[in-house]
Amino acid sequence: MAAVIGDKLEVIDLTHSFNRQEIVHHVNFTVRDGEFLSILGPSGCGKTTILRILIGLLSPSGGTIRKDGVDITAAKPSARNMGIVFQNYALFQNMTVLGNVEYALQFNAGLKSRARSIAENIIEQVGLTEHVNKKPYKLSGGQQQRVAIARTLALNPEIILFDEPMSALDAATRLSLRDEIKKIQRNFKSTMIYITHDQEEAFALSDRIMVMNAGNIEQLDTPENIIQHPANRYVDEFVIQNLRLKIDSLIKYMGGKGVHEVNL
């Protein structure tokens, strides 16, 4: 796999084994600068393992990771200029919103002196200024997730990784946060890699989608091409058939009102 101009990240022949069993099988893909890439697959398919390897929390059993053409396979997490947003928020409950975001900057010598102003600016940009002095338990799940995103953005990472950030949220909050994440991507021009098991979520957010199954990439393509040209039976069943079931359920309960025909 040769790098092309615009590739922010290259993953080359990546493998990972656990208890002598290979769970990621010679995976190859690139992520373009400014792209929103979703890694879509069921539980246990290897998607979170890949994310943890990219951020540096796990070492691969084999393969290479390059960022901007530089080999970062063995680099420490702090040297990768990536940020991660976890599904459980990982906020300090004894700190305010401002304290949580500002705390992330205290360990960066170049940003520490400006930590307060940077934190306040980021909090304003994610729409949390009125909650700046509240502690996390006073916030909704969606607001807590926005604090977690703000904390990551404060460090100005080149790549932001999301580990199923909406899995604990209700449907209405997920829809609202979905819009927020896309707005943040546009405003900050961030490269984002998003882990999810939800087909609808992946299609709503992504420039490209990497469909995974049992440690392998089944298809990596635009949402349109996946719909029109599924690579194999697995992609057709896991992605398209599941989307069709959701649409059919919606049409059934709406009685067809306001629902346009969708060819899947």
C-alpha positions in Angstrom: 0.0 0.0 0.0 1.7 3.2 -1.1 1.0 6.5 0.6 -0.6 9.3 -1.5 -0.6 13.0 -0.9 -3.3 13.8 1.6 -2.9 10.6 3.7 -2.7 11.5 7.4 -2.4 8.0 8.6 -1.2 4.7 7.1 -1.8 1.4 8.7 0.3 -1.4 7.0 -0.1 -5.1 7.6 -1.3 -4.6 11.1 -1.8 -7.7 13.3 -2.6 -8.2 17.0 -2.7 -11.4 19.0 -4.2 -12.2 22.4 -3.5 -15.4 24.2 -1.8 -16.7 21.1 -5.0 -16.1 19.0 -4.7 -13.5 16.2 -7.7 -11.1 16.6 -6.6 -8.5 14.0 -5.5 -10.1 10.7 -3.0 -8.1 8.4 -5.1 -5.0 8.2 -4.2 -2.3 5.7 -5.9 1.1 5.4 -5.2 4.9 5.1 -7.0 7.9 6.7 -7.0 11.1 4.7 -6.2 14.5 6.2 -9.5 16.0 7.4 -11.4 12.9 6.8 -14.2 11.4 9.0 -13.6 7.6 8.9 -15.9 5.2 10.8 -14.8 1.7 11.7 -18.1 -0.2 11.7 -18.6 -3.7 13.0 -20.1 -5.9 15.7 -18.7 -6.5 19.2 -15.5 -8.5 19.1 -14.6 -7.7 15.5 -11.3 -6.0 16.4 -12.3 -2.4 15.9 -11.5 -1.2 19.4 -8.3 -3.1 19.4 -7.2 -1.2 16.3 -8.2 2.1 18.0 -6.1 1.3 21.1 -3.1 0.4 18.9 -3.4 3.7 16.9 -3.4 5.8 20.1 -0.6 3.8 21.6 -2.4 2.0 24.4 -1.7 -1.4 22.9 1.4 -2.6 20.9 0.7 -4.5 17.7 2.0 -8.0 17.2 3.1 -6.9 13.7 2.8 -4.2 11.1 3.5 -0.5 10.8 1.7 2.8 11.6 2.8 6.0 9.9 1.5 9.5 10.5 2.4 12.1 7.9 4.9 9.6 6.6 6.7 9.1 9.9 6.7 5.7 11.6 5.0 6.0 15.0 4.4 2.3 15.6 6.6 2.3 18.8 6.0 6.0 19.8 4.5 6.8 23.2 0.9 8.0 23.2 2.0 11.5 24.2 4.2 11.7 21.1 1.5 10.9 18.6 -0.6 14.1 18.8 -3.8 12.2 18.9 -6.7 12.5 21.3 -9.3 10.0 22.3 -12.9 10.4 23.5 -14.1 7.4 25.5 -17.7 6.1 25.8 -17.8 6.5 29.6 -16.6 10.2 29.4 -13.8 9.6 32.0 -14.4 13.0 33.7 -13.2 14.0 37.1 -16.4 14.2 39.2 -14.9 16.5 41.8 -13.9 19.1 39.1 -16.1 21.6 37.3 -16.5 21.7 33.5 -13.7 24.3 33.3 -11.5 22.3 35.7 -11.9 19.1 33.6 -10.9 20.8 30.4 -8.2 22.9 31.9 -6.7 19.9 33.7 -5.8 18.3 30.3 -3.5 21.3 29.6 -1.6 21.3 32.8 0.8 18.6 31.6 1.7 20.4 28.4 4.6 22.8 29.0 3.8 24.8 25.9 0.1 25.3 26.8 0.1 25.4 30.6 0.5 29.2 30.9 -2.6 29.7 28.6 -4.6 26.8 30.0 -7.5 28.9 31.4 -8.0 31.0 28.3 -7.7 27.9 26.0 -10.2 26.0 28.1 -12.7 28.8 28.2 -12.5 29.3 24.4 -13.0 25.6 23.7 -15.9 25.4 26.2 -17.6 28.3 24.4 -17.1 26.6 21.0 -18.9 23.4 22.1 -21.7 25.4 23.6 -21.1 24.8 27.3 -20.3 28.3 28.6 -23.5 28.4 30.8 -22.4 25.1 32.5 -18.7 26.1 33.0 -18.9 26.0 36.8 -21.0 22.9 37.1 -19.7 19.5 38.0 -20.3 16.5 35.7 -23.1 14.9 37.9 -25.1 18.1 37.3 -25.0 17.6 33.5 -26.9 15.4 31.1 -25.1 12.5 29.4 -24.9 14.5 26.2 -23.4 17.5 28.0 -20.9 15.3 29.7 -19.8 13.8 26.4 -19.3 17.4 25.1 -17.1 18.1 28.0 -15.0 15.0 27.2 -14.8 16.2 23.5 -13.8 19.7 24.7 -11.0 18.3 26.9 -9.6 16.4 23.9 -9.9 19.4 21.6 -8.1 21.7 24.1 -4.9 19.8 23.3 -5.3 20.5 19.6 -4.7 16.9 18.4 -4.2 16.2 14.7 -6.3 13.1 14.9 -9.3 12.5 17.2 -10.4 8.9 18.0 -13.9 8.1 19.3 -14.6 4.9 21.1 -18.4 4.4 20.6 -19.0 7.7 22.3 -22.8 7.6 22.0 -23.5 4.0 23.1 -24.8 5.1 26.6 -27.0 8.0 25.3 -30.7 8.1 24.5 -31.8 8.4 20.9 -32.6 12.1 21.0 -29.3 13.0 22.6 -27.4 10.8 20.0 -29.0 12.8 17.2 -28.1 16.1 18.7 -24.5 15.1 19.5 -24.1 13.7 16.0 -24.7 17.2 14.6 -22.3 18.6 17.2 -19.5 16.3 16.2 -19.8 17.1 12.5 -19.9 20.8 13.4 -16.7 20.4 15.5 -15.0 18.6 12.6 -15.8 21.4 10.2 -14.8 24.2 12.6 -11.5 22.5 13.8 -10.8 20.8 10.4 -10.0 17.7 12.4 -9.2 14.2 11.2 -11.6 11.8 13.0 -11.7 8.1 13.4 -15.0 6.9 14.9 -15.7 3.4 16.3 -19.3 2.2 16.2 -21.5 -0.8 15.8 -24.4 1.3 14.6 -24.9 1.3 10.9 -27.1 4.4 10.8 -24.6 6.4 12.9 -21.8 5.5 10.6 -23.7 6.5 7.5 -24.8 9.8 9.0 -21.3 10.9 10.0 -18.7 9.4 7.7 -16.8 10.4 4.6 -15.8 6.7 4.4 -16.7 3.6 6.3 -14.5 0.6 7.1 -16.7 -2.4 7.6 -15.0 -5.0 9.8 -15.8 -8.7 10.6 -13.7 -11.0 12.8 -10.5 -9.0 12.6 -10.7 -8.4 8.8 -11.7 -5.4 6.6 -14.6 -6.5 4.5 -15.0 -3.1 2.7 -13.6 0.4 3.0 -15.5 2.9 0.8 -17.9 5.8 0.8 -21.4 5.3 2.2 -22.8 5.6 -1.3 -20.6 3.0 -2.8 -21.2 0.6 0.0 -24.9 0.9 -0.6 -24.7 0.6 -4.3 -21.8 -2.0 -4.5 -21.5 -4.1 -1.3 -18.3 -6.1 -1.5 -19.8 -9.3 -0.3 -22.6 -11.1 1.4 -21.4 -10.0 4.9 -21.5 -6.3 4.0 -24.9 -6.8 2.4 -26.4 -8.5 5.5 -24.7 -6.6 8.3 -24.9 -3.1 6.7 -27.6 -2.9 4.1 -30.2 -5.4 5.5 -29.9 -3.8 8.9 -30.5 -0.3 7.5 -33.4 -1.6 5.5 -35.0 -3.1 8.6 -34.7 0.3 10.4 -36.3 2.1 7.4 -39.1 -0.5 7.1 -39.8 0.0 10.8 -39.9 3.7 10.5 -42.3 3.5 7.5 -44.5 1.1 9.3 -45.0 3.3 12.3 -45.3 6.5 10.3 -47.7 5.0 7.9 -45.6 6.3 5.0 -46.2 9.9 6.0 -43.3 12.1 4.9 -41.1 9.2 4.1 -39.5 9.2 0.7 -38.8 5.9 -1.0 -35.3 4.6 -0.4 -33.7 2.1 -2.6 -31.6 -0.3 -0.5 
